[in-house]
Amino acid sequence: MAYFFSHFTSGEIGVSTLGVWLLDAVLLLVLGICGYTDATKEKIYNKVVFPAMLAGLLLHLIFGGPVALGWSAVGLVVGFAIQFLAFALNLAKAGDVKLLMAVGALKGWSFCVCGFLYGAVAFSIIAIPTLWRKGELREVGDIVKGYVQVAMTTQGAPNAPAPVTKKKYVPWGVGLCVGFFIALVLEITLGEAFWF
């Protein structure tokens, strides 16, 4: 298992150049579709992400062999693990989890982690104008303030009820797609999805 985590790109694990190009092409297609549907319909569709997961696994097997297939599977699992807690706490949608799994299968664990971090930054840049445009920025600020106040006053009362909130939709999937695109640009230009 440690062997899989000592490699950062599909090329390092033995996938041919043609295989890497195909994986990049599938990734760009998936990011374009998922970014668009999340921004316009607030959905990331299974009919996009499940075939992408399968494509990632098969392309790694075809162009890199069984070891590359295992590396792709590790990426898929890491993608699931990154977002599962947020999903379990109802902070992310299932489509976001599946998008991360698809990216992990296509590009591996390192790319998935780096793209997720870039996506978190991109999301914060996207979220504020989105909430402002919808007229919900003040309300979200009040919700955060309420959570902080409840947390500060209920330290000794663990069974105290949480504040009641109305769920707000902000395009987390769009932020992820932007983050993964940044990671892809870095990987193509620098050879890895991170610069440090």
Steps between C-alpha positions, in 0.01 A plus 500: 500500500784742579619449141182663366547804722861552388387585144320821411396468134368232266823526299708423809300183563566378144210629289611575143496853358196418286322369809578819693365713214181296489458528876549879476246523216239304698569717805450822302173368358375399846601834654327695224176304528491486881595865540223602261229279648589594857493871416176488302301208646665454839572136412793274416360208307576132561493443123815716481698404811447122501625456141791730590592272793485198273702679229768590754532141620495349149741750345747442782471124450533519119786752488680415825408148606379357832722723716359813334149360549572462873635855512183627331286308750692661787424840344131412484497402868692814602246711307221332695680546832570871446135593463320228697499678837360819345232288330419314822457835679271619219751768396553358151287323246554144380588631154800685646623177659462311173679777308799464733491123456497539121793741509689268734448209260606710201800682646598332828504588867752787490319684222169449681633644827670800335201574278270479801711758686509733197126445467443605861674831426310543172174418678556771760555749218185379318275464808501859620386656169245218453344558840512877447326470161226289659463749787597231753845618612373682811281205598791256469714737708227503766488118493877476550479757781219295660707182484797674663280642778335164566839326504636752748202485736431125491844366581357368828171384342580244231132412446398857416318528166685631199375819338231448238622592153363507152731319259673721243631369172844613391670330204767293678531281190591804291776587747626141482502508119702823504742348753547186293557709187773694685655170613496376140669815371768464769551132420537571127737795552696390807467122483303478826174648632683699768784750490643452853 
